[in-house]
Amino acid sequence: MTLKDILTDITDKNAPILLSDGNNDWNANDLLGELSEPMLKRAAHMQTGLYIAEINDGGYLGRILYRLKDKA
């Protein structure tokens, strides 16, 4: 699964969450329009309710890209 797949799924479900990169909070749909194609094509995994992390070349979870936050 790619980061684009995850963001599209969040957008399609109209999930009430924000994605935090440590500096800003984002809506999934905004990230789909802002991120570059290479970034969107990164292999990623979403741990529901916690985070979205990249999957490294070895197939393991890498750095956390976004923490999930409930929309208030």
PQR file of N, CA, C, O and H, with PARSE charges and radii, in Angstrom:
ATOM      1  N   MET A   1       0.853  -1.168   0.000 -0.4000 1.5000
ATOM      2  CA  MET A   1       0.000   0.000   0.000 -0.0000 2.0000
ATOM      3  C   MET A   1       0.901   1.235   0.000  0.5500 1.7000
ATOM      4  O   MET A   1       1.952   1.257   0.641 -0.5500 1.4000
ATOM      5  N   THR A   2       0.471   2.246  -0.723 -0.4000 1.5000
ATOM      6  CA  THR A   2       1.248   3.487  -0.790 -0.0000 2.0000
ATOM      7  C   THR A   2       0.623   4.559   0.104  0.5500 1.7000
ATOM      8  O   THR A   2      -0.510   4.425   0.567 -0.5500 1.4000
ATOM      9  H   THR A   2      -0.382   2.228  -1.244  0.4000 1.0000
ATOM     10  N   LEU A   3       1.382   5.611   0.329 -0.4000 1.5000
ATOM     11  CA  LEU A   3       0.861   6.742   1.097 -0.0000 2.0000
ATOM     12  C   LEU A   3      -0.367   7.319   0.390  0.5500 1.7000
ATOM     13  O   LEU A   3      -1.330   7.714   1.046 -0.5500 1.4000
ATOM     14  H   LEU A   3       2.303   5.720  -0.047  0.4000 1.0000
ATOM     15  N   LYS A   4      -0.337   7.370  -0.932 -0.4000 1.5000
ATOM     16  CA  LYS A   4      -1.480   7.878  -1.692 -0.0000 2.0000
ATOM     17  C   LYS A   4      -2.719   7.016  -1.443  0.5500 1.7000
ATOM     18  O   LYS A   4      -3.814   7.551  -1.270 -0.5500 1.4000
ATOM     19  H   LYS A   4       0.446   7.049  -1.465  0.4000 1.0000
ATOM     20  N   ASP A   5      -2.562   5.696  -1.423 -0.4000 1.5000
ATOM     21  CA  ASP A   5      -3.688   4.795  -1.153 -0.0000 2.0000
ATOM     22  C   ASP A   5      -4.300   5.079   0.213  0.5500 1.7000
ATOM     23  O   ASP A   5      -5.521   5.127   0.355 -0.5500 1.4000
ATOM     24  H   ASP A   5      -1.672   5.261  -1.564  0.4000 1.0000
ATOM     25  N   ILE A   6      -3.453   5.267   1.206 -0.4000 1.5000
ATOM     26  CA  ILE A   6      -3.923   5.517   2.575 -0.0000 2.0000
ATOM     27  C   ILE A   6      -4.660   6.852   2.646  0.5500 1.7000
ATOM     28  O   ILE A   6      -5.746   6.935   3.220 -0.5500 1.4000
ATOM     29  H   ILE A   6      -2.460   5.228   1.090  0.4000 1.0000
ATOM     30  N   LEU A   7      -4.070   7.895   2.063 -0.4000 1.5000
ATOM     31  CA  LEU A   7      -4.701   9.217   2.098 -0.0000 2.0000
ATOM     32  C   LEU A   7      -6.022   9.217   1.330  0.5500 1.7000
ATOM     33  O   LEU A   7      -6.988   9.850   1.756 -0.5500 1.4000
ATOM     34  H   LEU A   7      -3.187   7.828   1.597  0.4000 1.0000
ATOM     35  N   THR A   8      -6.067   8.519   0.214 -0.4000 1.5000
ATOM     36  CA  THR A   8      -7.298   8.419  -0.570 -0.0000 2.0000
ATOM     37  C   THR A   8      -8.375   7.691   0.218  0.5500 1.7000
ATOM     38  O   THR A   8      -9.539   8.093   0.200 -0.5500 1.4000
ATOM     39  H   THR A   8      -5.282   8.005  -0.132  0.4000 1.0000
ATOM     40  N   ASP A   9      -7.997   6.627   0.906 -0.4000 1.5000
ATOM     41  CA  ASP A   9      -8.952   5.870   1.720 -0.0000 2.0000
ATOM     42  C   ASP A   9      -9.523   6.738   2.842  0.5500 1.7000
ATOM     43  O   ASP A   9     -10.727   6.708   3.094 -0.5500 1.4000
ATOM     44  H   ASP A   9      -7.052   6.300   0.921  0.4000 1.0000
ATOM     45  N   ILE A  10      -8.672   7.505   3.513 -0.4000 1.5000
ATOM     46  CA  ILE A  10      -9.124   8.403   4.581 -0.0000 2.0000
ATOM     47  C   ILE A  10     -10.096   9.430   4.010  0.5500 1.7000
ATOM     48  O   ILE A  10     -11.135   9.710   4.607 -0.5500 1.4000
ATOM     49  H   ILE A  10      -7.693   7.529   3.308  0.4000 1.0000
ATOM     50  N   THR A  11      -9.753   9.987   2.855 -0.4000 1.5000
ATOM     51  CA  THR A  11     -10.603  10.999   2.214 -0.0000 2.0000
ATOM     52  C   THR A  11     -11.941  10.398   1.785  0.5500 1.7000
ATOM     53  O   THR A  11     -12.993  10.993   2.018 -0.5500 1.4000
ATOM     54  H   THR A  11      -8.909   9.759   2.370  0.4000 1.0000
ATOM     55  N   ASP A  12     -11.903   9.221   1.158 -0.4000 1.5000
ATOM     56  CA  ASP A  12     -13.124   8.572   0.682 -0.0000 2.0000
ATOM     57  C   ASP A  12     -14.086   8.241   1.823  0.5500 1.7000
ATOM     58  O   ASP A  12     -15.305   8.327   1.671 -0.5500 1.4000
ATOM     59  H   ASP A  12     -11.048   8.738   0.969  0.4000 1.0000
ATOM     60  N   LYS A  13     -13.517   7.863   2.961 -0.4000 1.5000
ATOM     61  CA  LYS A  13     -14.343   7.518   4.126 -0.0000 2.0000
ATOM     62  C   LYS A  13     -14.759   8.749   4.924  0.5500 1.7000
ATOM     63  O   LYS A  13     -15.544   8.656   5.867 -0.5500 1.4000
ATOM     64  H   LYS A  13     -12.528   7.794   3.084  0.4000 1.0000
ATOM     65  N   ASN A  14     -14.218   9.911   4.532 -0.4000 1.5000
ATOM     66  CA  ASN A  14     -14.487  11.148   5.261 -0.0000 2.0000
ATOM     67  C   ASN A  14     -14.200  10.972   6.754  0.5500 1.7000
ATOM     68  O   ASN A  14     -14.955  11.434   7.610 -0.5500 1.4000
ATOM     69  H   ASN A  14     -13.580   9.987   3.766  0.4000 1.0000
ATOM     70  N   ALA A  15     -13.093  10.294   7.038 -0.4000 1.5000
ATOM     71  CA  ALA A  15     -12.701  10.007   8.419 -0.0000 2.0000
ATOM     72  C   ALA A  15     -12.411  11.308   9.166  0.5500 1.7000
ATOM     73  O   ALA A  15     -11.738  12.190   8.632 -0.5500 1.4000
ATOM     74  H   ALA A  15     -12.480   9.918   6.343  0.4000 1.0000
ATOM     75  N   PRO A  16     -12.908  11.434  10.384 -0.5600 1.5000
ATOM     76  CA  PRO A  16     -12.740  12.673  11.162  0.2800 2.0000
ATOM     77  C   PRO A  16     -11.380  12.747  11.856  0.5500 1.7000
ATOM     78  O   PRO A  16     -11.306  12.822  13.082 -0.5500 1.4000
ATOM     79  N   ILE A  17     -10.296  12.726  11.058 -0.4000 1.5000
ATOM     80  CA  ILE A  17      -8.956  12.780  11.641 -0.0000 2.0000
ATOM     81  C   ILE A  17      -8.111  13.833  10.944  0.5500 1.7000
ATOM     82  O   ILE A  17      -8.353  14.194   9.792 -0.5500 1.4000
ATOM     83  H   ILE A  17     -10.356  12.665  10.062  0.4000 1.0000
ATOM     84  N   LEU A  18      -7.122  14.311  11.668 -0.4000 1.5000
ATOM     85  CA  LEU A  18      -6.083  15.168  11.126 -0.0000 2.0000
ATOM     86  C   LEU A  18      -4.781  14.392  11.159  0.5500 1.7000
ATOM     87  O   LEU A  18      -4.610  13.490  11.979 -0.5500 1.4000
ATOM     88  H   LEU A  18      -6.925  14.018  12.604  0.4000 1.0000
ATOM     89  N   LEU A  19      -3.873  14.738  10.278 -0.4000 1.5000
ATOM     90  CA  LEU A  19      -2.565  14.106  10.218 -0.0000 2.0000
ATOM     91  C   LEU A  19      -1.537  15.140  10.639  0.5500 1.7000
ATOM     92  O   LEU A  19      -1.452  16.211  10.038 -0.5500 1.4000
ATOM     93  H   LEU A  19      -4.012  15.471   9.612  0.4000 1.0000
ATOM     94  N   SER A  20      -0.767  14.834  11.653 -0.4000 1.5000
ATOM     95  CA  SER A  20       0.211  15.774  12.188 -0.0000 2.0000
ATOM     96  C   SER A  20       1.623  15.332  11.832  0.5500 1.7000
ATOM     97  O   SER A  20       2.004  14.186  12.072 -0.5500 1.4000
ATOM     98  H   SER A  20      -0.836  13.963  12.141  0.4000 1.0000
ATOM     99  N   ASP A  21       2.401  16.254  11.257 -0.4000 1.5000
ATOM    100  CA  ASP A  21       3.798  15.953  10.927 -0.0000 2.0000
ATOM    101  C   ASP A  21       4.760  16.546  11.959  0.5500 1.7000
ATOM    102  O   ASP A  21       5.971  16.572  11.742 -0.5500 1.4000
ATOM    103  H   ASP A  21       2.092  17.185  11.062  0.4000 1.0000
ATOM    104  N   GLY A  22       4.224  17.014  13.065 -0.4000 1.5000
ATOM    105  CA  GLY A  22       5.056  17.621  14.097 -0.0000 2.0000
ATOM    106  C   GLY A  22       5.080  19.131  14.004  0.5500 1.7000
ATOM    107  O   GLY A  22       5.294  19.812  15.006 -0.5500 1.4000
ATOM    108  H   GLY A  22       3.240  16.993  13.241  0.4000 1.0000
ATOM    109  N   ASN A  23       4.863  19.663  12.813 -0.4000 1.5000
ATOM    110  CA  ASN A  23       4.831  21.110  12.614 -0.0000 2.0000
ATOM    111  C   ASN A  23       3.437  21.619  12.306  0.5500 1.7000
ATOM    112  O   ASN A  23       3.047  22.699  12.752 -0.5500 1.4000
ATOM    113  H   ASN A  23       4.689  19.109  11.998  0.4000 1.0000
ATOM    114  N   ASN A  24       2.686  20.838  11.541 -0.4000 1.5000
ATOM    115  CA  ASN A  24       1.355  21.251  11.095 -0.0000 2.0000
ATOM    116  C   ASN A  24       0.386  20.084  11.181  0.5500 1.7000
ATOM    117  O   ASN A  24       0.791  18.922  11.214 -0.5500 1.4000
ATOM    118  H   ASN A  24       3.002  19.961  11.179  0.4000 1.0000
ATOM    119  N   ASP A  25      -0.893  20.410  11.217 -0.4000 1.5000
ATOM    120  CA  ASP A  25      -1.957  19.424  11.128 -0.0000 2.0000
ATOM    121  C   ASP A  25      -2.575  19.550   9.743  0.5500 1.7000
ATOM    122  O   ASP A  25      -2.819  20.655   9.257 -0.5500 1.4000
ATOM    123  H   ASP A  25      -1.222  21.354  11.190  0.4000 1.0000
ATOM    124  N   TRP A  26      -2.824  18.410   9.114 -0.4000 1.5000
ATOM    125  CA  TRP A  26      -3.306  18.377   7.743 -0.0000 2.0000
ATOM    126  C   TRP A  26      -4.559  17.528   7.621  0.5500 1.7000
ATOM    127  O   TRP A  26      -4.745  16.569   8.371 -0.5500 1.4000
ATOM    128  H   TRP A  26      -2.626  17.512   9.508  0.4000 1.0000
ATOM    129  N   ASN A  27      -5.420  17.884   6.671 -0.4000 1.5000
ATOM    130  CA  ASN A  27      -6.478  16.998   6.219 -0.0000 2.0000
ATOM    131  C   ASN A  27      -5.856  16.101   5.152  0.5500 1.7000
ATOM    132  O   ASN A  27      -4.969  16.534   4.416 -0.5500 1.4000
ATOM    133  H   ASN A  27      -5.270  18.663   6.062  0.4000 1.0000
ATOM    134  N   ALA A  28      -6.315  14.863   5.066 -0.4000 1.5000
ATOM    135  CA  ALA A  28      -5.763  13.924   4.086 -0.0000 2.0000
ATOM    136  C   ALA A  28      -5.894  14.470   2.669  0.5500 1.7000
ATOM    137  O   ALA A  28      -4.969  14.341   1.867 -0.5500 1.4000
ATOM    138  H   ALA A  28      -7.036  14.512   5.664  0.4000 1.0000
ATOM    139  N   ASN A  29      -7.023  15.071   2.361 -0.4000 1.5000
ATOM    140  CA  ASN A  29      -7.249  15.601   1.019 -0.0000 2.0000
ATOM    141  C   ASN A  29      -6.256  16.710   0.677  0.5500 1.7000
ATOM    142  O   ASN A  29      -5.810  16.811  -0.466 -0.5500 1.4000
ATOM    143  H   ASN A  29      -7.774  15.175   3.013  0.4000 1.0000
ATOM    144  N   ASP A  30      -5.908  17.538   1.657 -0.4000 1.5000
ATOM    145  CA  ASP A  30      -4.920  18.602   1.429 -0.0000 2.0000
ATOM    146  C   ASP A  30      -3.553  18.012   1.091  0.5500 1.7000
ATOM    147  O   ASP A  30      -2.849  18.515   0.216 -0.5500 1.4000
ATOM    148  H   ASP A  30      -6.270  17.456   2.585  0.4000 1.0000
ATOM    149  N   LEU A  31      -3.186  16.935   1.798 -0.4000 1.5000
ATOM    150  CA  LEU A  31      -1.893  16.297   1.526 -0.0000 2.0000
ATOM    151  C   LEU A  31      -1.856  15.690   0.130  0.5500 1.7000
ATOM    152  O   LEU A  31      -0.816  15.713  -0.528 -0.5500 1.4000
ATOM    153  H   LEU A  31      -3.759  16.526   2.508  0.4000 1.0000
ATOM    154  N   LEU A  32      -2.976  15.150  -0.325 -0.4000 1.5000
ATOM    155  CA  LEU A  32      -3.019  14.592  -1.679 -0.0000 2.0000
ATOM    156  C   LEU A  32      -2.687  15.650  -2.724  0.5500 1.7000
ATOM    157  O   LEU A  32      -2.089  15.342  -3.755 -0.5500 1.4000
ATOM    158  H   LEU A  32      -3.821  15.132   0.209  0.4000 1.0000
ATOM    159  N   GLY A  33      -3.069  16.886  -2.463 -0.4000 1.5000
ATOM    160  CA  GLY A  33      -2.779  17.977  -3.389 -0.0000 2.0000
ATOM    161  C   GLY A  33      -1.425  18.618  -3.194  0.5500 1.7000
ATOM    162  O   GLY A  33      -0.909  19.253  -4.114 -0.5500 1.4000
ATOM    163  H   GLY A  33      -3.555  17.137  -1.626  0.4000 1.0000
ATOM    164  N   GLU A  34      -0.834  18.469  -2.019 -0.4000 1.5000
ATOM    165  CA  GLU A  34       0.423  19.148  -1.691 -0.0000 2.0000
ATOM    166  C   GLU A  34       1.669  18.294  -1.915  0.5500 1.7000
ATOM    167  O   GLU A  34       2.708  18.819  -2.315 -0.5500 1.4000
ATOM    168  H   GLU A  34      -1.253  17.953  -1.272  0.4000 1.0000
ATOM    169  N   LEU A  35       1.583  17.007  -1.667 -0.4000 1.5000
ATOM    170  CA  LEU A  35       2.774  16.148  -1.703 -0.0000 2.0000
ATOM    171  C   LEU A  35       3.183  15.802  -3.130  0.5500 1.7000
ATOM    172  O   LEU A  35       2.343  15.722  -4.026 -0.5500 1.4000
ATOM    173  H   LEU A  35       0.739  16.580  -1.341  0.4000 1.0000
ATOM    174  N   SER A  36       4.473  15.600  -3.328 -0.4000 1.5000
ATOM    175  CA  SER A  36       4.994  15.224  -4.642 -0.0000 2.0000
ATOM    176  C   SER A  36       4.624  13.773  -4.964  0.5500 1.7000
ATOM    177  O   SER A  36       4.329  12.984  -4.067 -0.5500 1.4000
ATOM    178  H   SER A  36       5.155  15.665  -2.600  0.4000 1.0000
ATOM    179  N   GLU A  37       4.643  13.440  -6.246 -0.4000 1.5000
ATOM    180  CA  GLU A  37       4.334  12.063  -6.661 -0.0000 2.0000
ATOM    181  C   GLU A  37       5.287  11.048  -6.036  0.5500 1.7000
ATOM    182  O   GLU A  37       4.832   9.993  -5.594 -0.5500 1.4000
ATOM    183  H   GLU A  37       4.881  14.082  -6.975  0.4000 1.0000
ATOM    184  N   PRO A  38       6.611  11.325  -5.978 -0.5600 1.5000
ATOM    185  CA  PRO A  38       7.494  10.353  -5.337  0.2800 2.0000
ATOM    186  C   PRO A  38       7.129  10.099  -3.866  0.5500 1.7000
ATOM    187  O   PRO A  38       7.210   8.968  -3.388 -0.5500 1.4000
ATOM    188  N   MET A  39       6.733  11.147  -3.165 -0.4000 1.5000
ATOM    189  CA  MET A  39       6.321  10.989  -1.765 -0.0000 2.0000
ATOM    190  C   MET A  39       5.037  10.168  -1.689  0.5500 1.7000
ATOM    191  O   MET A  39       4.923   9.280  -0.844 -0.5500 1.4000
ATOM    192  H   MET A  39       6.666  12.066  -3.553  0.4000 1.0000
ATOM    193  N   LEU A  40       4.077  10.450  -2.554 -0.4000 1.5000
ATOM    194  CA  LEU A  40       2.807   9.729  -2.536 -0.0000 2.0000
ATOM    195  C   LEU A  40       2.977   8.257  -2.910  0.5500 1.7000
ATOM    196  O   LEU A  40       2.166   7.422  -2.509 -0.5500 1.4000
ATOM    197  H   LEU A  40       4.170  11.171  -3.240  0.4000 1.0000
ATOM    198  N   LYS A  41       4.022   7.931  -3.672 -0.4000 1.5000
ATOM    199  CA  LYS A  41       4.260   6.544  -4.095 -0.0000 2.0000
ATOM    200  C   LYS A  41       5.028   5.731  -3.065  0.5500 1.7000
ATOM    201  O   LYS A  41       5.257   4.541  -3.279 -0.5500 1.4000
ATOM    202  H   LYS A  41       4.681   8.610  -3.997  0.4000 1.0000
ATOM    203  N   ARG A  42       5.433   6.337  -1.952 -0.4000 1.5000
ATOM    204  CA  ARG A  42       6.163   5.605  -0.910 -0.0000 2.0000
ATOM    205  C   ARG A  42       5.297   4.518  -0.306  0.5500 1.7000
ATOM    206  O   ARG A  42       4.109   4.719  -0.055 -0.5500 1.4000
ATOM    207  H   ARG A  42       5.247   7.304  -1.778  0.4000 1.0000
ATOM    208  N   ALA A  43       5.900   3.375  -0.079 -0.4000 1.5000
ATOM    209  CA  ALA A  43       5.202   2.299   0.622 -0.0000 2.0000
ATOM    210  C   ALA A  43       4.968   2.755   2.056  0.5500 1.7000
ATOM    211  O   ALA A  43       5.863   3.304   2.698 -0.5500 1.4000
ATOM    212  H   ALA A  43       6.865   3.212  -0.283  0.4000 1.0000
ATOM    213  N   ALA A  44       3.757   2.524   2.550 -0.4000 1.5000
ATOM    214  CA  ALA A  44       3.407   3.004   3.889 -0.0000 2.0000
ATOM    215  C   ALA A  44       2.405   2.055   4.545  0.5500 1.7000
ATOM    216  O   ALA A  44       1.780   1.219   3.892 -0.5500 1.4000
ATOM    217  H   ALA A  44       3.029   2.078   2.028  0.4000 1.0000
ATOM    218  N   HIS A  45       2.281   2.218   5.854 -0.4000 1.5000
ATOM    219  CA  HIS A  45       1.345   1.432   6.663 -0.0000 2.0000
ATOM    220  C   HIS A  45       0.655   2.368   7.643  0.5500 1.7000
ATOM    221  O   HIS A  45       1.300   3.199   8.282 -0.5500 1.4000
ATOM    222  H   HIS A  45       2.790   2.897   6.385  0.4000 1.0000
ATOM    223  N   MET A  46      -0.675   2.225   7.757 -0.4000 1.5000
ATOM    224  CA  MET A  46      -1.400   3.015   8.747 -0.0000 2.0000
ATOM    225  C   MET A  46      -1.783   2.123   9.907  0.5500 1.7000
ATOM    226  O   MET A  46      -2.478   1.123   9.729 -0.5500 1.4000
ATOM    227  H   MET A  46      -1.199   1.550   7.238  0.4000 1.0000
ATOM    228  N   GLN A  47      -1.334   2.481  11.085 -0.4000 1.5000
ATOM    229  CA  GLN A  47      -1.771   1.833  12.326 -0.0000 2.0000
ATOM    230  C   GLN A  47      -2.953   2.647  12.806  0.5500 1.7000
ATOM    231  O   GLN A  47      -2.793   3.756  13.315 -0.5500 1.4000
ATOM    232  H   GLN A  47      -0.769   3.293  11.230  0.4000 1.0000
ATOM    233  N   THR A  48      -4.145   2.089  12.640 -0.4000 1.5000
ATOM    234  CA  THR A  48      -5.382   2.809  12.924 -0.0000 2.0000
ATOM    235  C   THR A  48      -5.354   3.459  14.301  0.5500 1.7000
ATOM    236  O   THR A  48      -5.048   2.824  15.310 -0.5500 1.4000
ATOM    237  H   THR A  48      -4.276   1.188  12.226  0.4000 1.0000
ATOM    238  N   GLY A  49      -5.682   4.743  14.306 -0.4000 1.5000
ATOM    239  CA  GLY A  49      -5.755   5.501  15.539 -0.0000 2.0000
ATOM    240  C   GLY A  49      -4.429   6.020  16.058  0.5500 1.7000
ATOM    241  O   GLY A  49      -4.399   6.771  17.033 -0.5500 1.4000
ATOM    242  H   GLY A  49      -5.931   5.259  13.486  0.4000 1.0000
ATOM    243  N   LEU A  50      -3.318   5.628  15.413 -0.4000 1.5000
ATOM    244  CA  LEU A  50      -2.013   6.032  15.936 -0.0000 2.0000
ATOM    245  C   LEU A  50      -1.161   6.822  14.937  0.5500 1.7000
ATOM    246  O   LEU A  50      -0.826   7.979  15.193 -0.5500 1.4000
ATOM    247  H   LEU A  50      -3.344   5.019  14.621  0.4000 1.0000
ATOM    248  N   TYR A  51      -0.809   6.209  13.806 -0.4000 1.5000
ATOM    249  CA  TYR A  51       0.152   6.842  12.912 -0.0000 2.0000
ATOM    250  C   TYR A  51       0.122   6.246  11.514  0.5500 1.7000
ATOM    251  O   TYR A  51      -0.494   5.209  11.267 -0.5500 1.4000
ATOM    252  H   TYR A  51      -1.081   5.269  13.598  0.4000 1.0000
ATOM    253  N   ILE A  52       0.812   6.939  10.601 -0.4000 1.5000
ATOM    254  CA  ILE A  52       1.149   6.416   9.283 -0.0000 2.0000
ATOM    255  C   ILE A  52       2.672   6.397   9.242  0.5500 1.7000
ATOM    256  O   ILE A  52       3.320   7.418   9.471 -0.5500 1.4000
ATOM    257  H   ILE A  52       1.312   7.782  10.802  0.4000 1.0000
ATOM    258  N   ALA A  53       3.239   5.225   8.948 -0.4000 1.5000
ATOM    259  CA  ALA A  53       4.691   5.079   8.887 -0.0000 2.0000
ATOM    260  C   ALA A  53       5.096   4.578   7.509  0.5500 1.7000
ATOM    261  O   ALA A  53       4.346   3.863   6.844 -0.5500 1.4000
ATOM    262  H   ALA A  53       2.713   4.395   8.762  0.4000 1.0000
ATOM    263  N   GLU A  54       6.301   4.969   7.092 -0.4000 1.5000
ATOM    264  CA  GLU A  54       6.809   4.448   5.833 -0.0000 2.0000
ATOM    265  C   GLU A  54       7.270   3.009   6.040  0.5500 1.7000
ATOM    266  O   GLU A  54       7.585   2.601   7.158 -0.5500 1.4000
ATOM    267  H   GLU A  54       6.910   5.550   7.632  0.4000 1.0000
ATOM    268  N   ILE A  55       7.306   2.260   4.967 -0.4000 1.5000
ATOM    269  CA  ILE A  55       7.856   0.911   4.992 -0.0000 2.0000
ATOM    270  C   ILE A  55       9.177   0.988   4.239  0.5500 1.7000
ATOM    271  O   ILE A  55       9.215   1.406   3.082 -0.5500 1.4000
ATOM    272  H   ILE A  55       7.051   2.591   4.059  0.4000 1.0000
ATOM    273  N   ASN A  56      10.258   0.586   4.896 -0.4000 1.5000
ATOM    274  CA  ASN A  56      11.575   0.723   4.277 -0.0000 2.0000
ATOM    275  C   ASN A  56      11.826  -0.393   3.261  0.5500 1.7000
ATOM    276  O   ASN A  56      10.995  -1.283   3.085 -0.5500 1.4000
ATOM    277  H   ASN A  56      10.228   0.246   5.836  0.4000 1.0000
ATOM    278  N   ASP A  57      12.970  -0.334   2.602 -0.4000 1.5000
ATOM    279  CA  ASP A  57      13.302  -1.300   1.551 -0.0000 2.0000
ATOM    280  C   ASP A  57      13.367  -2.731   2.065  0.5500 1.7000
ATOM    281  O   ASP A  57      13.175  -3.673   1.296 -0.5500 1.4000
ATOM    282  H   ASP A  57      13.645   0.390   2.745  0.4000 1.0000
ATOM    283  N   GLY A  58      13.634  -2.905   3.351 -0.4000 1.5000
ATOM    284  CA  GLY A  58      13.687  -4.235   3.947 -0.0000 2.0000
ATOM    285  C   GLY A  58      12.318  -4.772   4.311  0.5500 1.7000
ATOM    286  O   GLY A  58      12.198  -5.911   4.762 -0.5500 1.4000
ATOM    287  H   GLY A  58      13.790  -2.140   3.976  0.4000 1.0000
ATOM    288  N   GLY A  59      11.274  -3.960   4.120 -0.4000 1.5000
ATOM    289  CA  GLY A  59       9.920  -4.392   4.427 -0.0000 2.0000
ATOM    290  C   GLY A  59       9.502  -4.131   5.862  0.5500 1.7000
ATOM    291  O   GLY A  59       8.451  -4.596   6.303 -0.5500 1.4000
ATOM    292  H   GLY A  59      11.371  -3.035   3.753  0.4000 1.0000
ATOM    293  N   TYR A  60      10.327  -3.387   6.590 -0.4000 1.5000
ATOM    294  CA  TYR A  60      10.023  -3.067   7.986 -0.0000 2.0000
ATOM    295  C   TYR A  60       9.473  -1.654   8.094  0.5500 1.7000
ATOM    296  O   TYR A  60       9.693  -0.819   7.217 -0.5500 1.4000
ATOM    297  H   TYR A  60      11.181  -3.010   6.231  0.4000 1.0000
ATOM    298  N   LEU A  61       8.748  -1.395   9.194 -0.4000 1.5000
ATOM    299  CA  LEU A  61       8.282  -0.036   9.434 -0.0000 2.0000
ATOM    300  C   LEU A  61       9.470   0.875   9.643  0.5500 1.7000
ATOM    301  O   LEU A  61      10.390   0.562  10.398 -0.5500 1.4000
ATOM    302  H   LEU A  61       8.569  -2.073   9.907  0.4000 1.0000
ATOM    303  N   GLY A  62       9.436   2.011   8.962 -0.4000 1.5000
ATOM    304  CA  GLY A  62      10.477   3.014   9.097 -0.0000 2.0000
ATOM    305  C   GLY A  62       9.980   4.162   9.946  0.5500 1.7000
ATOM    306  O   GLY A  62       9.286   3.962  10.943 -0.5500 1.4000
ATOM    307  H   GLY A  62       8.688   2.265   8.349  0.4000 1.0000
ATOM    308  N   ARG A  63      10.338   5.350   9.547 -0.4000 1.5000
ATOM    309  CA  ARG A  63       9.968   6.518  10.353 -0.0000 2.0000
ATOM    310  C   ARG A  63       8.475   6.808  10.249  0.5500 1.7000
ATOM    311  O   ARG A  63       7.820   6.480   9.260 -0.5500 1.4000
ATOM    312  H   ARG A  63      10.902   5.513   8.738  0.4000 1.0000
ATOM    313  N   ILE A  64       7.975   7.420  11.282 -0.4000 1.5000
ATOM    314  CA  ILE A  64       6.574   7.827  11.303 -0.0000 2.0000
ATOM    315  C   ILE A  64       6.443   9.098  10.478  0.5500 1.7000
ATOM    316  O   ILE A  64       7.138  10.086  10.719 -0.5500 1.4000
ATOM    317  H   ILE A  64       8.508   7.687  12.085  0.4000 1.0000
ATOM    318  N   LEU A  65       5.549   9.061   9.510 -0.4000 1.5000
ATOM    319  CA  LEU A  65       5.328  10.212   8.644 -0.0000 2.0000
ATOM    320  C   LEU A  65       4.309  11.168   9.248  0.5500 1.7000
ATOM    321  O   LEU A  65       4.503  12.383   9.240 -0.5500 1.4000
ATOM    322  H   LEU A  65       4.984   8.259   9.315  0.4000 1.0000
ATOM    323  N   TYR A  66       3.210  10.602   9.776 -0.4000 1.5000
ATOM    324  CA  TYR A  66       2.129  11.409  10.348 -0.0000 2.0000
ATOM    325  C   TYR A  66       1.529  10.700  11.552  0.5500 1.7000
ATOM    326  O   TYR A  66       1.323   9.487  11.530 -0.5500 1.4000
ATOM    327  H   TYR A  66       3.053   9.614   9.782  0.4000 1.0000
ATOM    328  N   ARG A  67       1.255  11.448  12.580 -0.4000 1.5000
ATOM    329  CA  ARG A  67       0.492  10.945  13.718 -0.0000 2.0000
ATOM    330  C   ARG A  67      -0.965  11.312  13.479  0.5500 1.7000
ATOM    331  O   ARG A  67      -1.260  12.380  12.945 -0.5500 1.4000
ATOM    332  H   ARG A  67       1.422  12.434  12.598  0.4000 1.0000
ATOM    333  N   LEU A  68      -1.876  10.429  13.875 -0.4000 1.5000
ATOM    334  CA  LEU A  68      -3.290  10.656  13.667 -0.0000 2.0000
ATOM    335  C   LEU A  68      -3.882  11.367  14.869  0.5500 1.7000
ATOM    336  O   LEU A  68      -3.607  11.011  16.015 -0.5500 1.4000
ATOM    337  H   LEU A  68      -1.636   9.560  14.309  0.4000 1.0000
ATOM    338  N   LYS A  69      -4.695  12.371  14.597 -0.4000 1.5000
ATOM    339  CA  LYS A  69      -5.354  13.133  15.651 -0.0000 2.0000
ATOM    340  C   LYS A  69      -6.838  13.231  15.319  0.5500 1.7000
ATOM    341  O   LYS A  69      -7.206  13.370  14.152 -0.5500 1.4000
ATOM    342  H   LYS A  69      -4.918  12.660  13.666  0.4000 1.0000
ATOM    343  N   ASP A  70      -7.689  13.160  16.338 -0.4000 1.5000
ATOM    344  CA  ASP A  70      -9.111  13.365  16.122 -0.0000 2.0000
ATOM    345  C   ASP A  70      -9.371  14.830  15.793  0.5500 1.7000
ATOM    346  O   ASP A  70      -8.761  15.720  16.386 -0.5500 1.4000
ATOM    347  H   ASP A  70      -7.390  13.047  17.286  0.4000 1.0000
ATOM    348  N   LYS A  71     -10.271  15.079  14.854 -0.4000 1.5000
ATOM    349  CA  LYS A  71     -10.679  16.455  14.571 -0.0000 2.0000
ATOM    350  C   LYS A  71     -11.534  16.923  15.727  0.5500 1.7000
ATOM    351  O   LYS A  71     -12.427  16.208  16.182 -0.5500 1.4000
ATOM    352  H   LYS A  71     -10.766  14.356  14.372  0.4000 1.0000
ATOM    353  N   ALA A  72     -11.264  18.096  16.190 -0.4000 1.5000
ATOM    354  CA  ALA A  72     -12.049  18.635  17.319 -0.0000 2.0000
ATOM    355  C   ALA A  72     -13.118  19.564  16.837  0.5500 1.7000
ATOM    356  O   ALA A  72     -13.872  20.108  17.644 -0.5500 1.4000
ATOM    357  H   ALA A  72     -10.538  18.676  15.820  0.4000 1.0000
TER
END
